[in-house]
Amino acid sequence: MARLSPLMALPPVIFAGFAVMAYLGMYRGDPNALPSTFIGQPAPPLPAETLAGFPAATDADLRSGEVTVVNFWASWCPPCRAEHPMLLDLQADGVRIIGVNYKDQTAAASGYLTEDGSPFIGVPYDPQGRAAINWGVTGPPETFIIAGDGTVLHKHVGPLAGTLYTDVFLPALDKALAAED
């Protein structure tokens, strides 16, 4: 009778291990969620530079006692253009929005806001993306809800559109605004 080597059992054991890991991985949290270490922490500094022709925004604007939305955007970003009407609607509803222009050309960004309207109370300019790194931004658009004391309450990755906008972002904003009153 032929004797089996213990090494013959190794491939099925490895396969079983991978199968168990895959099975358990299907039941973990939302795989699309990008956790933010900033939730509950003070907002990082805004860029000191301002997009030419638009109002400045400073860290004091994040600690003004009013809820503020901070939106990282670029004129070259199609999802940013897609969410622009929602930002204009939020502005029309009285929401304070600071728009950090991210890795953009000054003329293109200014032209875009001039043509399509600016929903922003201030437009810090981040041409190298250094401030975005401090905020944990992986790419535009990304939007943060900041409490009146400057605490980061919520981070939204991607455009403000669809069910994530209506079912997640707007309730988080409504909650922040209700707490402000």
C-alpha positions as CSV (number, residue, x, y, z in Angstrom):
1,M,0.0,0.0,0.0
2,A,1.3,3.4,-0.9
3,R,2.0,5.9,1.8
4,L,0.7,9.5,1.4
5,S,3.0,12.3,2.3
6,P,1.8,14.9,4.8
7,L,2.6,17.6,2.2
8,M,-0.2,16.2,0.0
9,A,-2.7,17.6,2.6
10,L,-1.3,21.1,2.4
11,P,-3.0,22.4,-0.8
12,P,-6.5,21.5,0.3
13,V,-5.8,23.0,3.7
14,I,-4.6,26.3,2.1
15,F,-7.7,26.3,-0.2
16,A,-10.0,25.8,2.8
17,G,-8.3,28.7,4.6
18,F,-8.9,31.0,1.6
19,A,-12.5,29.9,1.3
20,V,-13.1,30.7,5.0
21,M,-11.5,34.1,4.6
22,A,-13.6,34.9,1.5
23,Y,-16.8,33.7,3.3
24,L,-16.1,35.9,6.3
25,G,-15.1,38.8,4.1
26,M,-18.6,38.9,2.6
27,Y,-20.1,39.7,6.0
28,R,-17.9,42.5,7.0
29,G,-19.0,46.2,7.0
30,D,-19.7,48.3,3.9
31,P,-16.8,47.5,1.5
32,N,-17.3,50.9,-0.2
33,A,-17.0,52.9,3.0
34,L,-13.8,54.8,3.4
35,P,-13.4,55.4,7.2
36,S,-12.3,58.9,8.1
37,T,-10.1,59.3,11.1
38,F,-11.3,63.0,11.2
39,I,-14.9,62.2,12.4
40,G,-15.2,63.8,15.8
41,Q,-11.9,65.6,15.4
42,P,-11.2,69.3,14.7
43,A,-11.2,70.1,10.9
44,P,-7.7,70.4,9.4
45,P,-6.6,73.8,8.2
46,L,-7.9,75.1,4.9
47,P,-5.4,76.2,2.2
48,A,-4.2,79.8,2.8
49,E,-4.3,80.6,-1.0
50,T,-7.6,81.7,-2.5
51,L,-8.9,81.2,-6.1
52,A,-8.4,84.6,-7.8
53,G,-11.6,86.6,-8.0
54,F,-13.5,84.7,-5.3
55,P,-13.9,85.3,-1.6
56,A,-11.4,83.8,0.9
57,A,-12.2,81.3,3.5
58,T,-10.2,80.7,6.7
59,D,-10.2,78.3,9.5
60,A,-12.2,80.9,11.5
61,D,-15.1,80.3,9.0
62,L,-15.1,76.6,10.1
63,R,-15.5,77.7,13.8
64,S,-18.1,80.4,13.3
65,G,-20.8,78.7,15.3
66,E,-22.6,77.7,12.1
67,V,-22.6,74.3,10.3
68,T,-20.4,74.5,7.2
69,V,-20.0,72.1,4.3
70,V,-16.5,71.8,2.8
71,N,-16.5,70.5,-0.7
72,F,-13.2,69.5,-2.5
73,W,-13.8,70.0,-6.3
74,A,-12.1,70.6,-9.6
75,S,-13.3,72.0,-13.0
76,W,-11.8,69.0,-14.8
77,C,-13.7,66.5,-12.6
78,P,-17.0,65.2,-14.3
79,P,-18.5,64.0,-11.0
80,C,-17.9,67.5,-9.6
81,R,-19.8,69.0,-12.5
82,A,-22.6,66.5,-11.9
83,E,-23.0,67.5,-8.3
84,H,-22.8,71.2,-8.9
85,P,-26.6,71.7,-9.2
86,M,-27.0,70.0,-5.7
87,L,-24.5,72.4,-4.3
88,L,-26.4,75.4,-5.8
89,D,-29.6,74.0,-4.2
90,L,-28.0,73.6,-0.8
91,Q,-26.7,77.2,-1.1
92,A,-30.3,78.4,-2.0
93,D,-31.5,76.6,1.1
94,G,-29.0,78.7,3.2
95,V,-26.3,76.1,3.7
96,R,-22.8,77.6,4.1
97,I,-20.4,75.9,1.7
98,I,-16.7,76.3,1.3
99,G,-15.4,75.0,-2.0
100,V,-11.7,73.9,-1.9
101,N,-10.5,74.0,-5.5
102,Y,-8.2,70.9,-5.9
103,K,-5.3,70.5,-8.4
104,D,-6.9,72.8,-11.0
105,Q,-5.8,75.6,-13.3
106,T,-6.8,79.0,-12.1
107,A,-8.4,80.2,-15.3
108,A,-10.4,76.9,-15.8
109,A,-11.7,77.0,-12.2
110,S,-12.6,80.7,-12.3
111,G,-14.3,80.3,-15.7
112,Y,-16.3,77.3,-14.5
113,L,-17.6,79.1,-11.4
114,T,-18.3,82.3,-13.4
115,E,-20.3,80.4,-16.0
116,D,-22.2,77.9,-13.8
117,G,-22.5,80.0,-10.6
118,S,-20.6,79.7,-7.4
119,P,-22.4,78.1,-4.4
120,F,-19.4,78.9,-2.2
121,I,-18.9,81.5,0.6
122,G,-15.2,81.1,0.0
123,V,-12.9,79.3,-2.4
124,P,-9.6,78.2,-1.0
125,Y,-7.2,77.1,-3.8
126,D,-5.1,73.9,-3.4
127,P,-3.1,73.6,-6.7
128,Q,-0.7,71.0,-5.4
129,G,-3.3,69.0,-3.4
130,R,-1.4,69.4,-0.1
131,A,-4.4,70.5,2.0
132,A,-6.4,67.6,0.5
133,I,-3.8,65.2,1.9
134,N,-4.3,66.8,5.4
135,W,-8.1,66.3,5.0
136,G,-7.7,62.7,3.9
137,V,-9.1,63.4,0.4
138,T,-8.4,60.6,-2.1
139,G,-9.8,62.5,-5.1
140,P,-12.6,65.0,-5.9
141,P,-15.4,65.3,-5.2
142,E,-15.3,64.8,-1.4
143,T,-17.5,66.7,1.0
144,F,-17.4,67.2,4.7
145,I,-20.0,68.4,7.2
146,I,-18.4,70.6,9.9
147,A,-20.1,71.5,13.1
148,G,-20.1,75.2,14.3
149,D,-17.2,74.5,16.6
150,G,-15.0,73.1,13.7
151,T,-15.5,69.4,14.5
152,V,-15.8,67.1,11.5
153,L,-19.2,65.4,11.6
154,H,-19.4,63.5,8.3
155,K,-17.4,62.7,5.2
156,H,-19.0,61.9,1.9
157,V,-16.8,60.4,-0.9
158,G,-18.0,60.9,-4.4
159,P,-20.6,63.2,-6.0
160,L,-23.6,64.4,-4.0
161,A,-26.1,62.5,-6.1
162,G,-28.4,59.6,-6.0
163,T,-29.4,57.6,-3.0
164,L,-26.2,58.2,-1.1
165,Y,-27.0,61.9,-1.3
166,T,-30.7,61.6,-0.3
167,D,-30.4,58.7,2.2
168,V,-27.0,59.4,3.8
169,F,-25.7,62.9,3.2
170,L,-28.9,65.0,3.6
171,P,-29.9,63.2,6.8
172,A,-26.4,63.8,8.3
173,L,-26.7,67.5,7.2
174,D,-30.2,67.8,8.7
175,K,-29.0,66.3,11.9
176,A,-26.0,68.7,12.1
177,L,-28.3,71.7,11.4
178,A,-30.8,70.6,14.0
179,A,-28.1,70.3,16.6
180,E,-27.0,73.8,15.8
181,D,-30.4,75.3,16.8
